[in-house]
Amino acid sequence: MQEFTREVMEIVNRPNSTEQERTLDLFFSKSPTSYAAGKTWLKRIATRELDREPEAKPQVGEAQLVALAKWGAIPANYRYRDLKKI
């Protein structure tokens, strides 16, 4: 939770790729069936024109990463305290 894998960072920072290409590589396996499902999903969400949420600015993603790292941090003390809740 503290950081992304090297593979994820490579995809996110890949030069000369489109947002759609990065999305497919991040969220769908490389099989033809999975890529086809991903492309269908991207097409479906792109067809909505009314009542769309505004595009998130880069600051939103940055703030989400900070919050995720804080939420996923494992404290030095009581490391396994929450296991009994599972």
MMTF fields as JSON, N, C-alpha, C and O atoms, coordinates in Angstrom:
{
  "mmtfVersion": "1.0.0",
  "mmtfProducer": "UNKNOWN",
  "numBonds": 343,
  "numAtoms": 344,
  "numGroups": 86,
  "numChains": 1,
  "numModels": 1,
  "chainsPerModel": [1],
  "groupsPerChain": [86],
  "chainIdList": ["A"],
  "bondAtomList": [4, 2, 8, 6, 12, 10, 16, 14, 20, 18, 24, 22, 28, 26, 32, 30, 36, 34, 40, 38, 44, 42, 48, 46, 52, 50, 56, 54, 60, 58, 64, 62, 68, 66, 72, 70, 76, 74, 80, 78, 84, 82, 88, 86, 92, 90, 96, 94, 100, 98, 104, 102, 108, 106, 112, 110, 116, 114, 120, 118, 124, 122, 128, 126, 132, 130, 136, 134, 140, 138, 144, 142, 148, 146, 152, 150, 156, 154, 160, 158, 164, 162, 168, 166, 172, 170, 176, 174, 180, 178, 184, 182, 188, 186, 192, 190, 196, 194, 200, 198, 204, 202, 208, 206, 212, 210, 216, 214, 220, 218, 224, 222, 228, 226, 232, 230, 236, 234, 240, 238, 244, 242, 248, 246, 252, 250, 256, 254, 260, 258, 264, 262, 268, 266, 272, 270, 276, 274, 280, 278, 284, 282, 288, 286, 292, 290, 296, 294, 300, 298, 304, 302, 308, 306, 312, 310, 316, 314, 320, 318, 324, 322, 328, 326, 332, 330, 336, 334, 340, 338],
  "bondOrderList": [1, 1, 1, 1, 1, 1, 1, 1, 1, 1, 1, 1, 1, 1, 1, 1, 1, 1, 1, 1, 1, 1, 1, 1, 1, 1, 1, 1, 1, 1, 1, 1, 1, 1, 1, 1, 1, 1, 1, 1, 1, 1, 1, 1, 1, 1, 1, 1, 1, 1, 1, 1, 1, 1, 1, 1, 1, 1, 1, 1, 1, 1, 1, 1, 1, 1, 1, 1, 1, 1, 1, 1, 1, 1, 1, 1, 1, 1, 1, 1, 1, 1, 1, 1, 1],
  "groupList": [{"groupName": "MET", "atomNameList": ["N", "CA", "C", "O"], "elementList": ["N", "C", "C", "O"], "formalChargeList": [0, 0, 0, 0], "bondAtomList": [1, 0, 2, 1, 3, 2], "bondOrderList": [1, 1, 2], "singleLetterCode": "M", "chemCompType": "L-PEPTIDE LINKING"}, {"groupName": "GLN", "atomNameList": ["N", "CA", "C", "O"], "elementList": ["N", "C", "C", "O"], "formalChargeList": [0, 0, 0, 0], "bondAtomList": [1, 0, 2, 1, 3, 2], "bondOrderList": [1, 1, 2], "singleLetterCode": "Q", "chemCompType": "L-PEPTIDE LINKING"}, {"groupName": "GLU", "atomNameList": ["N", "CA", "C", "O"], "elementList": ["N", "C", "C", "O"], "formalChargeList": [0, 0, 0, 0], "bondAtomList": [1, 0, 2, 1, 3, 2], "bondOrderList": [1, 1, 2], "singleLetterCode": "E", "chemCompType": "L-PEPTIDE LINKING"}, {"groupName": "PHE", "atomNameList": ["N", "CA", "C", "O"], "elementList": ["N", "C", "C", "O"], "formalChargeList": [0, 0, 0, 0], "bondAtomList": [1, 0, 2, 1, 3, 2], "bondOrderList": [1, 1, 2], "singleLetterCode": "F", "chemCompType": "L-PEPTIDE LINKING"}, {"groupName": "THR", "atomNameList": ["N", "CA", "C", "O"], "elementList": ["N", "C", "C", "O"], "formalChargeList": [0, 0, 0, 0], "bondAtomList": [1, 0, 2, 1, 3, 2], "bondOrderList": [1, 1, 2], "singleLetterCode": "T", "chemCompType": "L-PEPTIDE LINKING"}, {"groupName": "ARG", "atomNameList": ["N", "CA", "C", "O"], "elementList": ["N", "C", "C", "O"], "formalChargeList": [0, 0, 0, 0], "bondAtomList": [1, 0, 2, 1, 3, 2], "bondOrderList": [1, 1, 2], "singleLetterCode": "R", "chemCompType": "L-PEPTIDE LINKING"}, {"groupName": "VAL", "atomNameList": ["N", "CA", "C", "O"], "elementList": ["N", "C", "C", "O"], "formalChargeList": [0, 0, 0, 0], "bondAtomList": [1, 0, 2, 1, 3, 2], "bondOrderList": [1, 1, 2], "singleLetterCode": "V", "chemCompType": "L-PEPTIDE LINKING"}, {"groupName": "ILE", "atomNameList": ["N", "CA", "C", "O"], "elementList": ["N", "C", "C", "O"], "formalChargeList": [0, 0, 0, 0], "bondAtomList": [1, 0, 2, 1, 3, 2], "bondOrderList": [1, 1, 2], "singleLetterCode": "I", "chemCompType": "L-PEPTIDE LINKING"}, {"groupName": "ASN", "atomNameList": ["N", "CA", "C", "O"], "elementList": ["N", "C", "C", "O"], "formalChargeList": [0, 0, 0, 0], "bondAtomList": [1, 0, 2, 1, 3, 2], "bondOrderList": [1, 1, 2], "singleLetterCode": "N", "chemCompType": "L-PEPTIDE LINKING"}, {"groupName": "PRO", "atomNameList": ["N", "CA", "C", "O"], "elementList": ["N", "C", "C", "O"], "formalChargeList": [0, 0, 0, 0], "bondAtomList": [1, 0, 2, 1, 3, 2], "bondOrderList": [1, 1, 2], "singleLetterCode": "P", "chemCompType": "L-PEPTIDE LINKING"}, {"groupName": "SER", "atomNameList": ["N", "CA", "C", "O"], "elementList": ["N", "C", "C", "O"], "formalChargeList": [0, 0, 0, 0], "bondAtomList": [1, 0, 2, 1, 3, 2], "bondOrderList": [1, 1, 2], "singleLetterCode": "S", "chemCompType": "L-PEPTIDE LINKING"}, {"groupName": "LEU", "atomNameList": ["N", "CA", "C", "O"], "elementList": ["N", "C", "C", "O"], "formalChargeList": [0, 0, 0, 0], "bondAtomList": [1, 0, 2, 1, 3, 2], "bondOrderList": [1, 1, 2], "singleLetterCode": "L", "chemCompType": "L-PEPTIDE LINKING"}, {"groupName": "ASP", "atomNameList": ["N", "CA", "C", "O"], "elementList": ["N", "C", "C", "O"], "formalChargeList": [0, 0, 0, 0], "bondAtomList": [1, 0, 2, 1, 3, 2], "bondOrderList": [1, 1, 2], "singleLetterCode": "D", "chemCompType": "L-PEPTIDE LINKING"}, {"groupName": "LYS", "atomNameList": ["N", "CA", "C", "O"], "elementList": ["N", "C", "C", "O"], "formalChargeList": [0, 0, 0, 0], "bondAtomList": [1, 0, 2, 1, 3, 2], "bondOrderList": [1, 1, 2], "singleLetterCode": "K", "chemCompType": "L-PEPTIDE LINKING"}, {"groupName": "TYR", "atomNameList": ["N", "CA", "C", "O"], "elementList": ["N", "C", "C", "O"], "formalChargeList": [0, 0, 0, 0], "bondAtomList": [1, 0, 2, 1, 3, 2], "bondOrderList": [1, 1, 2], "singleLetterCode": "Y", "chemCompType": "L-PEPTIDE LINKING"}, {"groupName": "ALA", "atomNameList": ["N", "CA", "C", "O"], "elementList": ["N", "C", "C", "O"], "formalChargeList": [0, 0, 0, 0], "bondAtomList": [1, 0, 2, 1, 3, 2], "bondOrderList": [1, 1, 2], "singleLetterCode": "A", "chemCompType": "L-PEPTIDE LINKING"}, {"groupName": "GLY", "atomNameList": ["N", "CA", "C", "O"], "elementList": ["N", "C", "C", "O"], "formalChargeList": [0, 0, 0, 0], "bondAtomList": [1, 0, 2, 1, 3, 2], "bondOrderList": [1, 1, 2], "singleLetterCode": "G", "chemCompType": "PEPTIDE LINKING"}, {"groupName": "TRP", "atomNameList": ["N", "CA", "C", "O"], "elementList": ["N", "C", "C", "O"], "formalChargeList": [0, 0, 0, 0], "bondAtomList": [1, 0, 2, 1, 3, 2], "bondOrderList": [1, 1, 2], "singleLetterCode": "W", "chemCompType": "L-PEPTIDE LINKING"}],
  "groupTypeList": [0, 1, 2, 3, 4, 5, 2, 6, 0, 2, 7, 6, 8, 5, 9, 8, 10, 4, 2, 1, 2, 5, 4, 11, 12, 11, 3, 3, 10, 13, 10, 9, 4, 10, 14, 15, 15, 16, 13, 4, 17, 11, 13, 5, 7, 15, 4, 5, 2, 11, 12, 5, 2, 9, 2, 15, 13, 9, 1, 6, 16, 2, 15, 1, 11, 6, 15, 11, 15, 13, 17, 16, 15, 7, 9, 15, 8, 14, 5, 14, 5, 12, 11, 13, 13, 7],
  "groupIdList": [1, 2, 3, 4, 5, 6, 7, 8, 9, 10, 11, 12, 13, 14, 15, 16, 17, 18, 19, 20, 21, 22, 23, 24, 25, 26, 27, 28, 29, 30, 31, 32, 33, 34, 35, 36, 37, 38, 39, 40, 41, 42, 43, 44, 45, 46, 47, 48, 49, 50, 51, 52, 53, 54, 55, 56, 57, 58, 59, 60, 61, 62, 63, 64, 65, 66, 67, 68, 69, 70, 71, 72, 73, 74, 75, 76, 77, 78, 79, 80, 81, 82, 83, 84, 85, 86],
  "secStructList": [7, 7, 1, 7, 7, 2, 2, 2, 2, 2, 2, 2, 6, 7, 6, 6, 7, 7, 2, 2, 2, 2, 2, 2, 2, 2, 2, 1, 7, 1, 1, 2, 2, 2, 2, 2, 2, 2, 2, 2, 2, 2, 2, 2, 2, 2, 2, 7, 7, 1, 1, 7, 7, 7, 7, 7, 7, 2, 2, 2, 2, 2, 2, 2, 2, 2, 2, 2, 2, 2, 2, 2, 7, 7, 7, 1, 1, 1, 6, 6, 4, 4, 4, 4, 4, 7],
  "xCoordList": [0.815, 0.0, 0.861, 0.378, 2.107, 2.966, 3.452, 3.721, 3.561, 4.045, 3.568, 3.213, 3.57, 3.169, 4.337, 5.499, 4.012, 5.056, 5.774, 5.275, 6.912, 7.683, 6.883, 6.923, 6.155, 5.361, 4.263, 4.045, 3.58, 2.525, 3.123, 2.581, 4.219, 4.849, 5.319, 5.237, 5.809, 6.225, 5.034, 5.149, 3.905, 2.705, 2.214, 1.922, 2.125, 1.613, 2.484, 1.972, 3.788, 4.721, 5.169, 6.112, 4.524, 4.927, 4.763, 3.661, 5.858, 5.746, 5.071, 5.096, 4.491, 3.892, 2.796, 2.632, 2.056, 0.911, -0.316, -0.219, -1.453, -2.687, -3.225, -2.81, -4.142, -4.792, -5.509, -5.501, -6.125, -6.829, -5.861, -6.17, -4.713, -3.715, -3.222, -3.08, -2.962, -2.5, -3.591, -3.303, -4.842, -5.946, -6.068, -6.228, -5.996, -6.065, -4.933, -5.157, -3.736, -2.593, -2.647, -2.129, -3.26, -3.358, -4.454, -4.276, -5.581, -6.758, -7.219, -8.155, -6.595, -6.996, -5.765, -4.693, -5.927, -4.794, -4.506, -5.313, -3.372, -2.943, -3.571, -3.208, -4.498, -5.135, -6.065, -6.613, -6.242, -7.159, -8.576, -9.226, -9.051, -10.399, -10.508, -11.477, -9.521, -9.539, -9.411, -10.119, -8.51, -8.357, -9.643, -10.028, -10.305, -11.569, -12.613, -13.353, -12.671, -13.606, -13.248, -14.134, -11.96, -11.52, -11.889, -12.333, -11.704, -12.057, -13.565, -14.01, -14.35, -15.805, -16.192, -17.061, -15.553, -15.818, -15.465, -16.246, -14.293, -13.885, -14.867, -15.215, -15.305, -16.263, -17.585, -18.187, -18.034, -19.304, -19.257, -20.203, -18.174, -18.143, -17.931, -18.298, -17.346, -17.124, -18.396, -18.479, -19.387, -20.603, -21.518, -22.361, -21.355, -22.201, -21.79, -20.63, -22.74, -22.451, -23.151, -22.682, -24.261, -25.005, -24.702, -24.461, -24.72, -24.538, -23.235, -23.181, -22.198, -20.887, -20.214, -20.41, -19.438, -18.615, -17.52, -17.065, -17.094, -15.991, -14.699, -14.53, -13.802, -12.521, -11.748, -11.732, -11.12, -10.338, -9.019, -8.373, -8.639, -7.358, -6.233, -6.5, -4.994, -3.877, -3.77, -3.333, -4.158, -4.082, -4.982, -4.675, -6.075, -6.984, -6.279, -6.347, -5.61, -4.876, -3.756, -3.532, -3.062, -1.973, -2.514, -1.928, -3.613, -4.212, -4.705, -4.61, -5.224, -5.696, -4.523, -4.645, -3.398, -2.228, -1.728, -1.361, -1.71, -1.288, -2.225, -1.774, -3.522, -4.502, -4.377, -4.478, -4.161, -4.012, -2.779, -2.834, -1.678, -0.455, -0.662, -0.198, -1.358, -1.625, -2.54, -2.304, -3.577, -4.538, -3.867, -4.154, -2.986, -2.361, -1.107, -0.506, -0.699, 0.518, 0.321, -0.734, 1.347, 1.319, 2.102, 3.305, 1.433, 2.136, 3.157, 2.975, 4.234, 5.283, 4.745, 5.095, 3.903, 3.293, 1.925, 1.246, 1.54, 0.223, 0.047, -1.036, 1.108, 1.113, -0.025, -0.612, -0.334, -1.342, -2.652, -3.476, -2.835, -3.995, -5.309, -6.248, -5.395, -6.649, -6.944, -8.016, -6.029, -6.281, -7.478, -8.215, -7.686, -8.808, -10.158, -11.19, -10.153, -11.393, -11.788, -12.928, -10.844, -11.089, -11.887, -12.188],
  "yCoordList": [-1.197, 0.0, 1.263, 2.347, 1.125, 2.301, 2.804, 3.994, 1.903, 2.328, 1.343, 0.203, 1.804, 0.947, 0.071, 0.4, -1.048, -1.926, -1.248, -0.288, -1.754, -1.229, -1.366, -0.48, -2.482, -2.699, -1.639, -1.106, -1.341, -0.321, 1.038, 1.758, 1.387, 2.684, 2.777, 3.841, 1.668, 1.669, 1.953, 2.716, 1.344, 1.56, 2.997, 3.653, 3.484, 4.832, 5.89, 6.876, 5.686, 6.685, 6.386, 7.008, 5.465, 5.061, 6.231, 6.752, 6.637, 7.722, 7.23, 6.041, 8.136, 7.848, 6.784, 5.999, 6.756, 5.854, 6.677, 7.743, 6.16, 6.874, 6.463, 5.455, 7.252, 6.916, 5.576, 4.779, 5.327, 4.072, 2.887, 1.85, 3.022, 1.94, 1.646, 0.487, 2.701, 2.516, 1.865, 0.996, 2.283, 1.697, 0.21, -0.591, -0.167, -1.583, -2.368, -3.452, -1.824, -2.537, -2.607, -3.554, -1.63, -1.627, -2.552, -3.208, -2.609, -3.264, -4.525, -5.181, -4.875, -6.064, -6.891, -6.348, -8.206, -9.068, -8.931, -8.381, -9.428, -9.239, -10.24, -10.267, -11.049, -12.009, -11.278, -10.229, -11.82, -11.179, -11.018, -10.003, -12.0, -11.928, -10.791, -10.032, -10.672, -9.624, -8.244, -7.312, -8.111, -6.819, -6.425, -5.256, -7.398, -7.11, -6.624, -5.68, -7.268, -6.839, -5.432, -4.613, -5.152, -3.822, -2.751, -1.664, -3.061, -2.094, -1.851, -0.724, -2.907, -2.761, -1.877, -1.016, -2.084, -1.273, 0.188, 1.079, 0.443, 1.818, 2.496, 3.663, 1.761, 2.321, 2.643, 3.686, 1.74, 1.94, 3.178, 3.964, 3.357, 4.516, 5.815, 6.886, 5.731, 6.938, 7.404, 8.561, 6.528, 6.909, 7.798, 8.509, 7.759, 8.615, 10.071, 10.429, 10.898, 12.305, 13.23, 14.345, 12.798, 13.629, 13.211, 12.039, 14.185, 13.945, 13.23, 12.417, 13.534, 12.933, 13.691, 14.896, 12.987, 13.637, 14.416, 13.985, 15.551, 16.27, 15.458, 14.672, 15.657, 14.946, 15.384, 16.561, 14.427, 14.726, 15.383, 14.97, 16.382, 17.061, 16.209, 15.372, 16.401, 15.616, 15.714, 14.763, 16.837, 17.006, 15.996, 15.582, 15.602, 14.632, 13.285, 12.643, 12.868, 11.608, 11.637, 10.666, 12.757, 12.894, 12.817, 12.147, 13.49, 13.46, 12.062, 11.631, 11.361, 10.003, 9.078, 8.217, 9.25, 8.429, 8.675, 7.733, 9.936, 10.268, 9.61, 9.016, 9.719, 9.124, 7.603, 6.991, 6.998, 5.55, 5.078, 4.074, 5.79, 5.428, 5.544, 4.699, 6.593, 6.779, 5.674, 5.115, 5.358, 4.333, 2.96, 2.161, 2.692, 1.373, 1.209, 0.135, 2.255, 2.171, 1.176, 1.132, 0.385, -0.585, 0.0, 0.234, 0.239, 0.83, -0.133, -1.35, 0.42, -0.408, -1.179, -2.341, -0.542, -1.206, -1.741, -1.161, -2.808, -3.4, -3.773, -3.617, -4.26, -4.602, -5.545, -5.402, -6.5, -7.508, -7.342, -8.256, -6.185, -5.929, -6.156, -6.711, -5.746, -5.819, -7.206, -7.413, -8.138, -9.475, -10.143, -10.877, -9.906, -10.536, -10.034, -10.654, -8.922, -8.398, -9.119, -9.035, -9.809, -10.464, -11.751, -12.438],
  "zCoordList": [0.0, 0.0, 0.0, -0.329, 0.361, 0.48, -0.881, -1.047, -1.842, -3.157, -4.214, -3.915, -5.441, -6.545, -6.974, -6.735, -7.611, -8.118, -9.289, -9.877, -9.594, -10.725, -12.022, -12.875, -12.166, -13.379, -13.519, -14.607, -12.422, -12.466, -12.813, -13.651, -12.183, -12.46, -13.912, -14.525, -14.461, -15.868, -16.781, -17.74, -16.484, -17.303, -17.165, -18.164, -15.94, -15.686, -16.356, -16.885, -16.333, -16.877, -18.301, -18.791, -18.958, -20.311, -21.282, -21.453, -21.913, -22.895, -24.179, -24.496, -24.878, -26.183, -26.112, -27.046, -25.023, -24.935, -24.573, -23.965, -24.959, -24.676, -23.307, -22.737, -22.8, -21.523, -21.643, -20.704, -22.785, -22.999, -22.986, -22.399, -23.614, -23.616, -22.207, -21.817, -21.448, -20.067, -19.218, -18.395, -19.417, -18.663, -18.958, -18.036, -20.216, -20.579, -19.915, -19.374, -19.957, -19.386, -17.864, -17.272, -17.231, -15.77, -15.25, -14.223, -15.948, -15.38, -16.103, -15.645, -17.206, -17.952, -18.29, -18.556, -18.277, -18.637, -20.13, -20.88, -20.545, -21.926, -22.903, -24.079, -22.428, -23.33, -24.296, -23.956, -25.483, -26.451, -25.899, -26.151, -25.158, -24.593, -23.583, -23.602, -22.707, -21.695, -22.335, -21.951, -23.31, -23.993, -24.711, -24.705, -25.327, -26.012, -25.002, -25.277, -23.839, -22.793, -22.321, -22.079, -22.192, -21.78, -22.785, -22.417, -24.046, -25.086, -25.12, -25.342, -24.9, -24.838, -23.662, -23.793, -22.513, -21.323, -21.573, -21.24, -22.156, -22.44, -23.395, -23.214, -24.404, -25.362, -24.672, -24.927, -23.795, -23.099, -22.202, -22.189, -21.456, -20.555, -21.321, -20.838, -22.503, -23.306, -24.004, -24.415, -24.148, -24.87, -24.045, -24.593, -22.732, -21.885, -22.065, -21.858, -22.448, -22.687, -21.71, -21.481, -21.128, -20.192, -18.753, -18.468, -17.866, -16.433, -16.102, -15.18, -16.849, -16.566, -15.433, -15.271, -14.67, -13.656, -14.389, -15.449, -13.844, -14.492, -14.378, -13.446, -15.325, -15.274, -14.038, -13.678, -13.409, -12.207, -12.606, -13.57, -11.873, -12.093, -11.494, -10.632, -11.926, -11.37, -9.851, -9.203, -9.282, -7.826, -7.105, -5.987, -7.733, -7.119, -6.981, -5.933, -8.037, -7.99, -6.964, -6.241, -6.911, -5.944, -4.516, -3.666, -4.254, -2.912, -2.571, -1.422, -3.553, -3.317, -2.98, -2.109, -3.658, -3.356, -1.941, -1.238, -1.518, -0.155, 0.855, 1.834, 0.613, 1.522, 1.547, 2.611, 0.399, 0.318, 1.079, 1.79, 0.935, 1.655, 3.163, 3.929, 3.579, 5.014, 5.524, 6.595, 4.766, 5.162, 5.217, 6.109, 4.276, 4.187, 5.025, 5.027, 5.739, 6.554, 7.691, 8.323, 7.934, 9.017, 10.186, 10.069, 11.308, 12.447, 13.028, 12.981, 13.578, 14.176, 15.376, 15.577, 16.164, 17.316, 16.918, 16.071, 17.51, 17.247, 15.781, 15.216, 15.179, 13.759, 13.37, 12.298, 14.233, 13.879, 14.664, 14.704, 15.28, 16.117, 15.368, 15.94, 14.125, 13.4, 12.812, 12.242, 12.94, 12.387, 13.058, 12.4, 14.341, 15.025, 14.501, 14.757, 13.774, 13.2, 11.91, 11.456, 11.352, 10.055, 10.241, 9.265]
}
